[in-house]
Amino acid sequence: MRNSRLQEVPERDAANHQLVLRVLQSANAPMTAYEILHALRRSGFHSPPTVYRALKRLMDSGDVHRLESTNAYLSCSNHKHHHGPVAFAICRECGHVDELVGGALTKQLEANAKQHGFRVEAAMIELMGKCAFCAKDRTEE
């Protein structure tokens, strides 16, 4: 398991954060907060606020991303990139998500916003379509 960038938090909260992170890292697809809650019921999670607090902290630390279009969460696939603007390729067929890092497009968008006096605090680009597997499957029919 990758090392988390979580800063010092109370021991109980840190344990909750790690449990949520492990669930997301082992998931085959992005998960909603309620899917995470359901997966962690046996670990003592019984209320949505516990999951949402952990998710917020994990997003703040860069360990987890939230997909706006699906209101689902996934663990960061690349801890080597800085956590500025990020792009995701999301397959409409199977739900597979690829994290696209370090693109010139996001740098260009940030520079363009800066020219307009806008300070970017967060940005996410979500590309919807078909992954290579699903696109290949359809062309063979």
PATOR-317696 format. One line per field, with one value per atom (N, C-alpha, C): x, y negated, z negated; atom name; residue in one letter; residue number from 1. Coordinates in pm, whole numbers, plus 50000, padded with zeros to 5 digits. Each point is the difference from the previous one (the first is absolute). Layout:
N
x <- (X|...)
y <- (Y|...)
z <- (Z|...)
firo <- (CA|...)
zafi <- (A|...)
lopa <- (NUM|...)
//
This chain:
141
x <- (50085|49915|50088|49964|50075|49992|50101|49997|49906|49923|49907|50075|49953|50058|49921|49924|49922|50094|49966|50077|49950|50061|49963|49852|49929|49860|49982|49894|49976|50001|50047|50020|49874|49885|49875|49965|50015|49970|50097|50128|50099|49966|49955|49961|49882|49902|49886|50045|50089|50048|50070|50082|50072|49905|49896|49901|49929|49959|49933|50097|50124|50099|50023|50011|50021|49884|49878|49883|50008|50033|50008|50115|50113|50113|49973|49915|49971|49878|49931|49880|50036|49911|50019|49946|49927|49938|49980|49975|49970|49879|49998|49892|49933|49869|49930|50027|49969|50019|49917|49881|49914|50051|50062|50063|50118|50075|50111|49946|49896|49938|49957|49935|49955|50119|50108|50119|50067|49979|50068|49910|49878|49909|50060|50065|50060|50118|50054|50111|49952|49869|49945|49950|49996|49946|49849|49930|49855|49932|50077|49935|50076|49925|50063|50099|49975|50098|50141|50013|50132|50072|49929|50059|50032|49907|50022|50117|50017|50115|50131|50002|50120|50028|49896|50019|50051|49946|50047|50148|50039|50141|50089|49954|50077|50009|49895|50006|50095|49993|50089|50147|50028|50138|50044|49906|50034|49999|49952|49997|49877|49896|49874|49950|49936|49936|49849|49925|49855|49965|49926|49951|49868|49997|49881|49882|50024|49889|49928|50069|49938|49987|50049|49998|50060|50114|50068|50147|50065|50136|50092|50127|50100|50133|50085|50131|50087|50091|50092|50090|50013|50081|50146|50031|50138|50038|50071|50039|50120|50055|50117|49963|49877|49962|49955|50016|49948|49849|49931|49855|49937|50025|49934|49888|49972|49895|50028|49895|50013|49888|50026|49900|49978|49877|49964|49933|50033|49931|49908|49870|49900|49923|50002|49929|49852|49916|49854|49949|50073|49955|50029|50127|50039|50035|50011|50030|50148|50087|50145|50042|50092|50048|50152|50054|50144|50026|50098|50042|50107|49974|50092|50077|50131|50082|50093|50023|50104|49971|49876|49967|50026|50041|50023|49870|49889|49871|49968|50022|49969|50092|50126|50092|49957|49955|49953|49875|49909|49878|50032|50093|50041|50062|50085|50064|49895|49904|49894|49917|49966|49923|50080|50129|50086|50003|50000|49997|49873|49896|49873|49988|50109|49999|49934|49980|49932|50104|49984|50090|49932|50054|49942|50031|49898|50017|49984|49917|49980|49945|50038|49950|50000|49898|49991|49934|50059|49944|49959|49878|49951|49964|50073|49975|49914|49886|49909|50008|50003|50006|50011|50081|50019|50148|50031|50138|50042|50130|50052|49932|49977|49937|49858|49919|49861|49991|50087|50000|50037|50097|50042|49888|49932|49892|49889|49969|49892|50038|50127|50041|50004|50008|50007|49862|49894|49864|49953)
y <- (50119|49881|49876|49901|49874|49931|49922|49920|49883|49974|49888|49872|49890|49872|49932|50076|49943|49943|49882|49939|50052|49956|50048|49972|50105|49991|50089|49979|50089|50146|50087|50141|50066|49977|50062|49951|49868|49945|50054|50009|50053|50144|50078|50138|50003|49912|49991|49962|49902|49955|50114|50075|50110|50110|50027|50101|49957|49875|49948|50005|49959|50002|50143|50096|50140|50052|49964|50044|49944|49873|49939|50057|50028|50056|50142|50072|50137|50009|49890|49999|50011|50062|50012|49880|49915|49884|49893|49876|49896|50041|49953|50035|49875|50009|49891|50011|49894|50001|50110|50024|50103|50140|50019|50129|50024|49895|50011|50033|49930|50026|50146|50051|50139|50096|49970|50087|50000|49892|49987|50024|50045|50023|50096|50106|50097|49941|49890|49933|49895|49991|49907|49869|49986|49879|50013|49903|50008|49872|49892|49876|49933|49944|49933|49891|49919|49895|50053|50120|50057|50021|50051|50023|49867|49906|49870|49924|50008|49935|50062|50132|50068|49964|49998|49966|49858|49906|49862|49991|50064|49997|50066|50112|50070|49917|49926|49912|49883|49943|49889|50042|50125|50048|50048|50008|50044|50150|50074|50145|50051|49917|50040|49886|50038|49904|50026|49894|50013|49972|50092|49980|49925|49881|49915|50060|50055|50047|50120|50079|50120|49994|49894|49983|50124|50043|50118|49966|50084|49975|50112|49966|50099|49956|50098|49966|49946|49913|49940|50110|50004|50105|49962|49871|49957|49896|50043|49909|49915|50016|49923|49864|49986|49872|49903|49871|49902|49998|49962|50009|49867|49964|49886|50056|49935|50050|50143|50078|50140|50033|50097|50042|50150|50041|50141|50040|50119|50062|50107|49980|50085|50076|50133|50082|50008|49962|50007|50144|50090|50139|50079|50003|50087|49923|49868|49920|49987|50059|49989|49853|49963|49862|49999|49917|49977|49857|49983|49868|49951|49887|49943|49888|50012|49910|49918|49877|49917|49951|49984|49958|49853|49972|49862|49921|50068|49931|49933|50071|49941|49882|50008|49887|49880|50027|49894|49934|50081|49945|49913|50046|49921|49866|50004|49878|49905|50054|49918|49936|50075|49945|49890|50022|49901|49869|50009|49880|49919|50067|49934|49958|50015|49961|50101|50120|50105|50091|50025|50091|50136|50100|50134|50065|50045|50072|50150|50038|50142|50012|50106|50024|50150|50043|50139|50009|50079|50023|50146|50026|50136|50026|50092|50040|50126|49996|50114|50066|50131|50073|50148|50068|50143|50029|50089|50041|50086|50031|50078|50136|50065|50131|49993|49907|49988|49955|49909|49954|50114|50082|50114|50102|50027|50096|49963|49872|49955|50005|49979|49999|50140|50104|50137|50058|49933|50053|49978)
z <- (50000|50000|50000|50079|50004|49866|49972|49878|50018|49900|50000|49963|50051|49964|49889|49926|49889|49896|49953|49894|49867|49893|49867|49972|49963|49961|49879|49923|49887|50045|49911|50036|50055|49938|50047|50139|50023|50132|50104|49965|50093|50039|49904|50030|50097|49979|50091|50140|50008|50130|50073|49928|50062|50048|49923|50042|50128|50006|50120|50118|49979|50107|50050|49910|50041|50084|49960|50077|50142|50013|50132|50082|49936|50072|50049|49931|50041|50092|50019|50084|50148|50075|50145|50076|49930|50063|49893|50042|49901|49916|49876|49908|49946|49976|49935|49850|49926|49856|49935|50051|49941|50031|50115|50029|49906|49973|49904|49862|49959|49869|49990|50102|50001|49988|50073|49996|49863|49923|49871|49878|50022|49887|49898|50045|49907|49924|50048|49932|49902|49982|49902|50058|50130|50062|50006|49939|49999|50045|50021|50040|50115|50093|50113|49962|49894|49968|49975|49944|49977|50132|50099|50133|50066|49995|50064|49937|49868|49936|50050|50007|50048|50146|50081|50142|50017|49923|50009|49968|49892|49959|50106|50056|50102|50129|50033|50116|49974|49879|49965|50006|49965|50001|50139|50095|50135|50018|49901|50010|50076|50008|50062|50089|50110|50090|50001|50025|50015|50145|50061|50136|49990|50053|49990|50075|50119|50084|49941|49920|49944|49848|49939|49854|49933|50053|49948|49973|49924|49954|50046|50023|50033|49942|49973|49945|50112|49962|50096|50056|50131|50061|50015|49977|50022|49896|49896|49893|50036|50119|50037|50061|50046|50059|49892|50028|49905|50018|49897|50008|50038|50124|50061|50084|50111|50088|50044|50007|50037|50099|50085|50098|49986|50028|49993|50130|50049|50113|49940|50015|49938|50107|49992|50097|49963|50094|49977|50000|50063|50009|49873|49959|49887|49873|50008|49882|49969|50082|49977|50005|49911|49994|50008|50088|50006|49955|49912|49955|50096|50065|50098|49932|49994|49921|50087|49956|50060|50140|50034|50135|50026|50123|50041|50000|50024|50003|49867|49889|49871|49971|50040|49981|50085|50121|50089|49942|49947|49940|49878|49917|49883|50043|50103|50050|50057|50072|50058|49890|49898|49887|49931|49983|49934|50080|50133|50085|49977|49958|49972|49854|49926|49860|49909|50050|49923|49937|49871|49930|49985|50067|49997|49866|49931|49873|50019|50094|50029|50141|50066|50135|50026|50073|50036|50137|50084|50133|50005|50042|50012|50145|50060|50138|49997|50066|50003|50137|50001|50125|49975|50083|49986|49983|49905|49981|50119|50008|50112|50009|49886|50000|50055|49951|50044|50146|50042|50138|50094|49961|50081|50009|49889|49994|50098|50011|50087|50147|50033|50141|50058|49914|50049|50028|49959|50020|50141)
firo <- (N|CA|C|N|CA|C|N|CA|C|N|CA|C|N|CA|C|N|CA|C|N|CA|C|N|CA|C|N|CA|C|N|CA|C|N|CA|C|N|CA|C|N|CA|C|N|CA|C|N|CA|C|N|CA|C|N|CA|C|N|CA|C|N|CA|C|N|CA|C|N|CA|C|N|CA|C|N|CA|C|N|CA|C|N|CA|C|N|CA|C|N|CA|C|N|CA|C|N|CA|C|N|CA|C|N|CA|C|N|CA|C|N|CA|C|N|CA|C|N|CA|C|N|CA|C|N|CA|C|N|CA|C|N|CA|C|N|CA|C|N|CA|C|N|CA|C|N|CA|C|N|CA|C|N|CA|C|N|CA|C|N|CA|C|N|CA|C|N|CA|C|N|CA|C|N|CA|C|N|CA|C|N|CA|C|N|CA|C|N|CA|C|N|CA|C|N|CA|C|N|CA|C|N|CA|C|N|CA|C|N|CA|C|N|CA|C|N|CA|C|N|CA|C|N|CA|C|N|CA|C|N|CA|C|N|CA|C|N|CA|C|N|CA|C|N|CA|C|N|CA|C|N|CA|C|N|CA|C|N|CA|C|N|CA|C|N|CA|C|N|CA|C|N|CA|C|N|CA|C|N|CA|C|N|CA|C|N|CA|C|N|CA|C|N|CA|C|N|CA|C|N|CA|C|N|CA|C|N|CA|C|N|CA|C|N|CA|C|N|CA|C|N|CA|C|N|CA|C|N|CA|C|N|CA|C|N|CA|C|N|CA|C|N|CA|C|N|CA|C|N|CA|C|N|CA|C|N|CA|C|N|CA|C|N|CA|C|N|CA|C|N|CA|C|N|CA|C|N|CA|C|N|CA|C|N|CA|C|N|CA|C|N|CA|C|N|CA|C|N|CA|C|N|CA|C|N|CA|C|N|CA|C|N|CA|C|N|CA|C|N|CA|C|N|CA|C|N|CA|C|N|CA|C|N|CA|C|N|CA|C|N|CA|C|N|CA|C|N|CA|C|N|CA|C|N|CA|C|N|CA|C|N|CA|C|N|CA|C|N|CA|C|N|CA|C|N|CA|C|N|CA|C|N|CA|C|N|CA|C|N|CA|C)
zafi <- (M|M|M|R|R|R|N|N|N|S|S|S|R|R|R|L|L|L|Q|Q|Q|E|E|E|V|V|V|P|P|P|E|E|E|R|R|R|D|D|D|A|A|A|A|A|A|N|N|N|H|H|H|Q|Q|Q|L|L|L|V|V|V|L|L|L|R|R|R|V|V|V|L|L|L|Q|Q|Q|S|S|S|A|A|A|N|N|N|A|A|A|P|P|P|M|M|M|T|T|T|A|A|A|Y|Y|Y|E|E|E|I|I|I|L|L|L|H|H|H|A|A|A|L|L|L|R|R|R|R|R|R|S|S|S|G|G|G|F|F|F|H|H|H|S|S|S|P|P|P|P|P|P|T|T|T|V|V|V|Y|Y|Y|R|R|R|A|A|A|L|L|L|K|K|K|R|R|R|L|L|L|M|M|M|D|D|D|S|S|S|G|G|G|D|D|D|V|V|V|H|H|H|R|R|R|L|L|L|E|E|E|S|S|S|T|T|T|N|N|N|A|A|A|Y|Y|Y|L|L|L|S|S|S|C|C|C|S|S|S|N|N|N|H|H|H|K|K|K|H|H|H|H|H|H|H|H|H|G|G|G|P|P|P|V|V|V|A|A|A|F|F|F|A|A|A|I|I|I|C|C|C|R|R|R|E|E|E|C|C|C|G|G|G|H|H|H|V|V|V|D|D|D|E|E|E|L|L|L|V|V|V|G|G|G|G|G|G|A|A|A|L|L|L|T|T|T|K|K|K|Q|Q|Q|L|L|L|E|E|E|A|A|A|N|N|N|A|A|A|K|K|K|Q|Q|Q|H|H|H|G|G|G|F|F|F|R|R|R|V|V|V|E|E|E|A|A|A|A|A|A|M|M|M|I|I|I|E|E|E|L|L|L|M|M|M|G|G|G|K|K|K|C|C|C|A|A|A|F|F|F|C|C|C|A|A|A|K|K|K|D|D|D|R|R|R|T|T|T|E|E|E|E|E|E)
lopa <- (1|1|1|2|2|2|3|3|3|4|4|4|5|5|5|6|6|6|7|7|7|8|8|8|9|9|9|10|10|10|11|11|11|12|12|12|13|13|13|14|14|14|15|15|15|16|16|16|17|17|17|18|18|18|19|19|19|20|20|20|21|21|21|22|22|22|23|23|23|24|24|24|25|25|25|26|26|26|27|27|27|28|28|28|29|29|29|30|30|30|31|31|31|32|32|32|33|33|33|34|34|34|35|35|35|36|36|36|37|37|37|38|38|38|39|39|39|40|40|40|41|41|41|42|42|42|43|43|43|44|44|44|45|45|45|46|46|46|47|47|47|48|48|48|49|49|49|50|50|50|51|51|51|52|52|52|53|53|53|54|54|54|55|55|55|56|56|56|57|57|57|58|58|58|59|59|59|60|60|60|61|61|61|62|62|62|63|63|63|64|64|64|65|65|65|66|66|66|67|67|67|68|68|68|69|69|69|70|70|70|71|71|71|72|72|72|73|73|73|74|74|74|75|75|75|76|76|76|77|77|77|78|78|78|79|79|79|80|80|80|81|81|81|82|82|82|83|83|83|84|84|84|85|85|85|86|86|86|87|87|87|88|88|88|89|89|89|90|90|90|91|91|91|92|92|92|93|93|93|94|94|94|95|95|95|96|96|96|97|97|97|98|98|98|99|99|99|100|100|100|101|101|101|102|102|102|103|103|103|104|104|104|105|105|105|106|106|106|107|107|107|108|108|108|109|109|109|110|110|110|111|111|111|112|112|112|113|113|113|114|114|114|115|115|115|116|116|116|117|117|117|118|118|118|119|119|119|120|120|120|121|121|121|122|122|122|123|123|123|124|124|124|125|125|125|126|126|126|127|127|127|128|128|128|129|129|129|130|130|130|131|131|131|132|132|132|133|133|133|134|134|134|135|135|135|136|136|136|137|137|137|138|138|138|139|139|139|140|140|140|141|141|141)
//
